[in-house]
Amino acid sequence: MAYWLFKSEPSTWSWDNQVAKGDEGEEWDGVRNYQARNFMREMKVGDRGFFYHSQKEKAVVGIVEICAEAHPDSTTDDERWECVDIRAIRTMEKPVTLDQIKAEPELAEMVLVKNSRLSVQPVSATEWACVCAMAGTQAD
């Protein structure tokens, strides 16, 4: 299993919006960055991801699961853009803020710390376990 992080502005698509989609999940559409798109092409059904609120909150607030692998993004006719579908798995017991992540030496190399602008990014197994522990939630 691989691990990922999905960033969203809560005013555009929030954790509550994601949870409301239920088991059906939702397309992670609208990504127009080649590196982020390429990461989505690597994702497999069952991979897990952090749901991260950007803007003011700047915190990991939930865990999602990939429920459909890369397919054409329905928000464009441009064949270059693909997306995956994700569904909410669990809300974090305690959201983990960007400041907390930056303060944790074990997370110093995390893409979120090094390239916080990238909207879809990989997370290592060690980083996954560390952030889950910080949130007081299971790392499964």
Order of alpha helices (4+ residues) and beta strands (2+ residues): beta-alpha-beta-alpha-beta-beta-beta-alpha-alpha-beta-alpha
